[in-house]
Amino acid sequence: WRTGDPGMVFIDRINASPANPTPEIGMVEATNPCVTGATMVATPDGWRRADTVQSGDLILTVKGSRPVERVEIYPATPVFRVEFSDGGVLHATAGHQFYVARGGGPFVAIRLDRCHAGDEVQTLLHEQFGSAKILSIEAAGVATTYDLYEPETDTWITEGYVSRGCGEQPLLPNEACNLGSLNVSKFARRGEDGEWSIDWDEMERVVRLAVRFLDDVIEMNPYPLPEIDATVKSNRRIGLGLMGWADLLFTMGIPYDSQEAIDLADRLMAFVKEKSHDQSAKLAEERGPFPNWSQSIYKNDRQHRNSTVTTIAPTGTISMIAGCSSGIEPIFALAFEHRVKQPDGERVLTFVNETFERIAKEQGFYSDALMRAIAKRGALHDIPGVPEDARRIFRTSHEIGYEWHVRHQAAFQRYTDNGVSKTINLPHGASEEDVARAYLLAWELGCLGITVFRDGCKGEQVLNVGIKKEVPVPTAAPSVIRPRPHSLKGSTYRTDTPIGTAFITVNETPDDDPFEVFVQVGKGGSDTMAVAEALGRLISLVLRLPSPLSAQRRLEEVISQLSRIGGGQPTGFGPAKILSLPDALARTLAEHIGQVKPLTDQPVVDGNGRKQIGDLCKECGQATFIYEEGCKKCLSCGFNEC
């Protein structure tokens, strides 16, 4: 209850519903991969146990930092112990998917129960992709397992290994589903009497076109493995859904929390199902049914081209691009901030609902003062001068009771083959009983699963009502730089860099915390040595400054910042490629704390095979400024001080 986690999946209902159209072929085991609670998950703030990650938290994916949309928990699940060649160990279920490369091919998502010893698994540490081989897979009893769903990249990093996720789309092994969404707000039409209605004829035309298009995508898609190609084309799943639902209700003047809205949802999704299934049947007449038709739950009915036709997927990103509300969600706020953490800092995007702005202008209550007030609060509540009808219609997620959220999800689920993506937003003051009743109501009304989120239950969340100034949080950290003890023990590493052989020393406290770093490269008094010494001093200062972060965590952040900085003369090949002195330093520090394996020594050579490293050239910046034949000259650009 405290954080609104976890979500729930009613797996028995999924297998008894059209979400699994071919139960004779196999059962859906889960909608996400599963790992045990002790599994370490990569986040922008370091590694965290899987059982501590919650909805709205940021995790690292193959495309950087992304928010977790929901967390699901499965008790008493059979798990397996997987050992890797890099020394790593992971406990996961048979359905957990790694990215695996075989026979020199690309990395593709493969379930653990289809992996073998010797398979090469993709890794991602410190923004560097690598690989490790599976040494063994052994049964390890049963455990509670945790699933994280991140909708944009469908990936997360578990113990350094790239894993794949899924969510509202239950699938069999090696299966995929092509998704698409209608912006239903675009089908609203105003009649001559000023009343709004839906253009059903135009919606039917677009639905039929979308079904044909999604079926075409199945044929045009390249598939990484023949098993995936065969499974996808045997079931031919597609998932046509919708977005812009809240905008449609705004336009038509219907409150989200009303029976009129539920009735319209029921009618609209029934229409989409009827026309999309009919179009799939017509495609079957034209192109033939999906090959597994005779083994499906529809084998005694009219033939269809696709085993499933409808899905309501999350549309958080594409709805922002399209300028409409997300999925079937009520509007989160009339104005809100979307926070995106990136390597160069946090980016804050501000959004104001365009439909509300348009209607406010049409009805004559728009003003700059009103928009500023909404920007601060995110809603119309307690703002003077707003018509009562507007207050009733333009209600936001947290002003709507949880039961209306669940009823909307159930209304759409009744006519949806696969799952419905929906977050049951709860106000901060929601009680434990409210969460329990939401779960029970979802089951009673026929939902396939449910996700709840209580506002403000986490230190950070991706969407924030209104546009607020951040308040600095005081810290109890000491306000002085830690003094250097009389003696410290450490390790010195020798590594080749594009500007010469570097000697990097990392000293630690008696508690094994990193305390200082020394970098030596080039001759004393040279510019090269000055840069190296500056890097060491700054890293040491970061480790000794007062901070709520541990020294280990600070060093991880230093590694992240220095890693992959490019220079003019990279050296080495493949995993051993070094781009610059900062990159070599990051690699060495990562080796020191055990995040990467040591690399074998490789000589640093120039294009002619001659190792010639000098000082930094004032003209071109390369480390090829040498003293030769009584004159200082640059071997790269020809600059000289003769």
N, C-alpha and C positions, 0 to 999 in steps of 0.2 A: 504493500500500500504506500509506503513512504515515498517511493519514486514512481509508482504506477507500473512497475515491472513485476513479473514478466507478462508478455502477451500469452495467449493460449491458442492452440490449434486442436480442433476436434478431429483427430486423424481417422477415427472409425467412421465418422460422418463423411469425410472426404472420400474414402474408399467406397462408400455406399451411394455416392452422388455422381452426377455427370462429370465431376472433376477427375474421376478415374473411369474413362469410357471403355477400358479394356482390362477388366479385372482378371479375365482368364489368362492374360499374358503376364501380369505382375501387379503387385500392390504398391501403392505409394507409401513409403516408409516415413518420410518427413519432408517438409518443404525447405529445410535448410540443412547444411552440414552441421555436425555436432561434435563438440570437444568437451573434455572434462573441465570442471571449474578451476583447476589449478593451472590450466593452459595459459601461457603468457601471450597477451594480444598487444600488438604494436599500436601505440597512440602518439600524438604529437608531444605528449608530456612524458614519454617513456613507456616501459612495459607495464601492463596491468593484468591481473588475473581475469579470466573470462567471466567468473562469477561476480566481479565487481563492476563490469561494464553495463551501462544502462541506456535506455532509449534517450536519444538526444546527445549522448557523449560522442566525442570525435575520436575516430580511429584512423589508422593509416591504411591506405589501399594502394593499388598499383598506379593510381593517378594522384597520390597525395592524400591530404587530410579530408575526410568526409564524415558526415554525421550518421550515427546508427538510427535507423527508423524504428526498429523494435528488437526486443530480446525475447527468446522463447526458451523454456526449460522443459526437459524430458527426464523424469525420474526413472531409475532402474533400467538404464539402457545398456545393452551389451557393448563393450568397448574393446579396442585392440591397442597393443603397445607397438609403436613403429619406431625403429631405430634407424638413424641416418649416418652416412659416412663422415659427416662433419662433427659427429659427437652428439647431435641433438636427438631428443626423444619426444614423441607426441602421442598422447592417448586420444583416440577418436573412434567414432562409430564407423560401421561398414559403409554408410552413405556419405561420409565426409569426402569432399573432392579436393584433390591436389591438382596443380598444373604439372603435367608429366610430359617428358620428351622421350621418344623411343626411336632408335635407329637413325639418329641425327636429324629427326624431324622437329617441328615446332612444339612448344609447350601447349598442351590442351588439357581441359578439365576432365579428370578421370576419378571415378569413385574408388575408395580405398579397397573395396572387395574385388576390384578389377586390376589392382596394382600388384606388382611382383617385386621380389628382391632383385636389385640391379636396375630398376627403373630410376630415371633421373628426374628429380623434383625441383621445381623452380624455387629459389630463395630470394628474399629482398631484405637487405640490411643496410641502413644508412644511405638510402636512395640508390643503392647499387644492387643490380640483379646478379644472381649467381645460381648455383645448382649444387645439389647433394644427392647421392644415391641412397636408395632404400636398402638397408642391410638385412632387416628382418621384420616380419609382421606376426605377432603372436596374440592370442586371446588373453585378455586381462580382466575378466570378470564383468561386473556390471557397475555402473556409476550414474550419477545425475549429470546430464550433459546440457550444454548451453549453445544456442544458435544466435548469431547476430545477423541482422538483415540491413544491408547498405544498398539502396536502390540504384545508385548511379553507375557504379563500376562493378557491382556484384562480387566484390572481392574483400578479403581481410587477411591480415598477416598473423599466423599462429606459430609462435616459437621461431619466427623467422622464415616460415614456409608459406608461400602464396596459396591461399585457399579460396574457393569459390562459394558464393551464397545463392539463395533463391528466396522466394517469399510467398506471395499470394498465388503463385503458379505451381501447383503440385505436379510433379513430373516423374516418369519412370526413368530408370537408368539410361543414360545416353540419349535422352529426349530433350527437345527444345520446343518453344512456342513463340510464334511471331505475333507481336503485340501492336495495336494501334488504337488511337483514341479520337472520338468525335468531340468537337467543341460545340456542345449542344446550345450554348448561348447564341450561336450564330443562326439558329433556326427560329428565333422569336420574330414575329411579324406584327406590326401595329395595323389594325383595321381602320377603315374610314371613320368608325365611331370612336376611335382612340383606344379601344381595348386591344390587349395583347393576346396572341395565340401562337401555337406552334405550327410551322409549315411542315405537315406530315409528309406531303408528297416529295418535297425536297430532301427531307431526312431519309426517306426510303431510297431515293436515288443515290445519295451519298453512302448509305449503309451497303447497298448492293455493290457499288463501285469499290468500297473498302474491302469487302470480303474477297472479291476477285483479285484485288491488288495483293492482299496478304497471302492468298494462295499462290500467287505468282512468285512472291518472295521465297517461298519454300523451294521452288525450282531454281531460282537464281542464286541463292545463298551458297557460298563455298563452305564445305564442312571439313574439319581437320582430320576426322577419322571415318573410315568406312562404316563402323558400328553406329556412329551418330547419324551419318547420312541415311543408313537403312532404317533406323528407328524413327527419325523425323518424317521420312517419306512414307513409312508404313502407317503412322497415325495422323500425320498432317494436321497437327494442332494449330489453330490460330486463336487469337484473343482480342476481339474488337470490344473496346470499352468507351468511356466518355470522360470528359472534363468540362469545366465551365458550368457545373450544376448550380452553384450558389449564384453566379451571375444571371443565369436564366431565371431563378426565383426572384432576384432583385428586380429584374426587368419586368416580370409579370406581376409584381406586387404581392408575392406570396411569402409569408414568414416561413423560415426553415422549420421552426418548431410548431407545426400545425398539421392537422390531418389532411388539409388540402395539399400540402407539399408531399406527404406520404402517398396520397392517391395519385398525384402526378408522377412521382417516381415509379410507382407500380405500373402505371399506364405506359410511361415512356420506355422502361426497360423491357416490358412485355412486347412492345412494338419493335424494338431493336432485335430482340430474340426471334420474333416471328419472321421478320424480313431477312435477317442474316441467315437463319437456318434454311429458309426457303431458297435463298440465293446459293447456299452451299449444296442444297439438293439439286438445283438446276446445273450447277457446275459438275455434279456427279453424273448427270445425264450427258453432259458435254465431254467430260474428261475421265469419267469413271470414279467410283467411290474410293475412299482410303483403303489400302490393301488389307488392313486388319478388321474390316467391316464385319466379316463372318464371325469374328471372335469378340465383338463388342456388345455393349448393352443395347445397341440399336439394330441388331441383326434381323429382327422381325419387323422393323419399321421401314419407312422410306429411306432409301440410300442417300448418304451425304458424302460430300467431298472431304470433309474435315471431321475429325473425331470430337473436337471441341471448337466452338465458334466465338464465344464471348468470355471476356475477362475484364474486370475493372482494376487496372494497374495503378500504382502511384504515379502521379504526373507532376511531382514537385518542381522539377527543372523545366520540362517542356511547357508546362502551363505558364511559368514565368516568361518564357520566350514568346509564347502565343499571346500573352497579355490577358489571361483568363484565370478564373479560380481553379484550384487544384482538385481533380477527381470529382468525387461526390461530397467533398468536405464543405462545411459552412466556411465562410470567410474567416480566416484566423484573426484578422484585425483590419479595420478600414485603412490603417497605416501601420506598417510594421518594418522591422529591421531584419535582414537576413545576414547572418554572420558567417563568413567563410575564412577559416584559418589557412594561411598559405605560408610557404617557407620564409617570405620576406615580411611577415606580420599578418595581423588580422584585417580582413577587408569587410566593410560594412556597407550593404546595399539597402537603400530605403525605397519602399514601395507604397504607393497610395492607390486604392482600388479605383480603377478607371470608371467602372459602371456606376459606383456611388457618385463620383464627381460629375458624371454626365447627367444623372437623374437629378442631383441637387441643383444643377444649373437650369434644367428644364422646369423644375417645380418652383424655382425662385428662392430657395433658401441657401444657396451657395454664397460664401463670402471667404475672403482671405483669413479673417479672424476665426471662422469656423474650422477651416482646414488646419490652422495652427493648433487649435484646441484638440482636434482629432489626432494630430501628429503626436501630441504629448500623451494622450490617453489611449488611442487606438480604437475607441468606440464612441458612440453618441451618448452613452450614459451620463446623466447629470450635466449635459451641455445645454444651456438655455437657448431658446429661440429655434429649436428644431421641432417640426411638426410631429404630432403623436404617431401618425401613420408611418413616418420615416423611422421613428424609434422602434416600432413594432416589426418592421420589415428588415431593417439593416442591423440585425443582431449578429454578434460574433460568436466564435466557438465556445468561449467561456461563459457567455450569457445564456447558452442553450443547455437545458438539462441533459444528463447522460442518456436518459431513456429515449430522447429524440434522435440522438446520434445512432444508437443501436437500432432503432426502428428504421431509419434510413438505410443502414447497412443491410438489414434483413429484407427490406422491400426490393433492393437491387439484387440481393443474392437469390431471391426466388426465381429470377429469370437469367441468371448468369451461370454458364457451364462450369467455369473454374472459380477461383476465389475473388473476393472483393477486398481491395485495399482501403482501409478506413481506420483512422485514429480517433478513439473516443476521448476527446479532450475534456479534462476535468479541472474545475477551479482549484486554486491552492488550498482552499478550505474543505475540499472533499474528504469524506470520512472513509474509514476502512469498510464500513457497511455499503457505502456508495459503490466502491470498487467491486465488492462481492456481488451486489445486485446487478451491476453491469455485466459481469461474467455470466451469471445465471440467466439474465434476460437474453443475452446473445445465444445461449444454448436453446432456450425455450422457443425463440423465434426462428431457429433454423440456420443461424450463421455457421460458417465453416471454421471460424476462429475470431479472435478479438484482440485488439491492442489498445491499451489505455495510457494516457499521459497526464499527470497532475502538474499544472502550471507552477513553475518556480521551485520544483522539487530538486533541482540540480543547480550546481554552482554556475553552469553555463548551459544555454540551450540555443538551438539554431535559429528559431523564430522568436522574436520578442515583441510583445504588444507595445505599440507606440514607439516613439523615438526618444530615448532617454539618455541622459548623460551618465557616464560611468562614474561610480563613486569608488575612489581608491580604498583598498582594504588594508588596514594596518597590519603589520607583521611584528611578531615578537622576536625576530632575528636580532642578534647583537649588532651594534652600530659601529664596530671597529673591525679593521682588517686583521685577520689572524696573524700573529707573529710567527716567524720561522723558528722552529726548535733548533737546538744546538746541532743535532745530527738526525739524518733521515736515511732510510734505505730505499733503493730503487733499482731500476733496470735501464740499461743503455742498449739501444738498437742501432744497428748499422743498416742504412737503406740507401739505394741509389735513386737520385732524382735528376730531373732535366738540367739542374745547375750544379751537379756534382754529388759526391758521396756525403750524405748527412749522418750525423751521430745525434740521436734523440734520446734524452734521458728523462725518465718519469720517476719522480720520487714520491713516496707514500708515507702517510702517518702510521703509527703503530696499529691503528684500526683498519689498515689497508685502504684508506681513502686517498685518492690522488691529491697531491698537495702542490707540486710545482713541475714545470717542464722546461728543459733546456734544449736548444737546437743549435747545432754547430755545422756549418757548411762553408767551404771556401776558406780563404786566408784571413787572419785577424786584420782588422783595419779596412777590409774591403766592403763595398756596398752590399755584396751578397751576404756577408756575415752579419752586417748591420740589420738587414731584413730578417734573417733567421733569428737573431737575438731578440728582435722586437716581437716576433711571433711567440717565442717562448715566454717573454716577460708578460705579455698580455694574457696568455692562457693561464699563467701562474696567478696573475692578479684576479682573474675570473674565479679561480678555484679558492682563493683566499678571502674574497669579498663576502660580507654577510649576505645570506640568501636563504629563503625558505626551501630552496631546492638542495638536495644532497650534492656532495662533490661529484659523485658518480654521475648523477643526472646532468650536472653542469658540463661535465666532460663529454657526455653523449651529445649535448647540444652543440658544443664546440666542434665535434666531429661532423655533425650534420651541416654546420655552416662552412667548414673548410673543404668537405668532400666534393670532388668533381669540379673544383675551380680549375679552369683551363689556362694553359700557358702557350707560349709560342713554340716550344720544342718538347712535345710529349715523348715518352720513351716506353718501351715494352709493348707487349701484345696481349690481347685477351684480358683475362682477369688480372694479369701482371702489369697492365698499362698504367703508367703514372703520368698525369697531366701537368703537374706543377709541384713546386715545393709544398704549398698548402695541402694539395691532394695527397702527397706522400706522407705528410705529417698526420693527416686524418687517418690514413690507412694504418700507420704505425700505432696511433693511439687506440684505434679500434682493435688492433691485434693485442695490445696491452690489456684491455679489459675483457678480452675473450669473445669479441663480436665477430671477428673474421679469423681465418686460419693463416698462419705465417706463409708468405710466398717464398719460393726459392729465389736465390740471388740471381739477378740478370744484369749484365753490363749495360751501362748507358753509353750509347754511341751516336754519332751524328750520321748524316746520310752517306758519308764516305767510309764509314766504319772506324773512324778515328775518334777516340775519346778526348775532346778538347773543351774544357770548361774554364771559363774565366770570370772576370767581374762583370757587373751589369753595364751594358753600353748606354751612354747618355742619349744616343741618337735613336736606336731601335729598341732598347730595353732588353735585348737578349743577353744571356750570361756567357758571352763569347768575346769579351773585351780583355785581351791578353797583352803581356809584355813580350815582345819578340824582336830580335835583331836591333836592340837598343831603342825600340819605339813601342808605344801603346797603340794597338789597333784592334778593330772589331772584325772578326772573321765572318760575321753575318752581313753587315751593311757596308763595310769598308771605312767607316769613320776612324780617324786617327788623331793622335796628339803628338805627331812627329815634329 
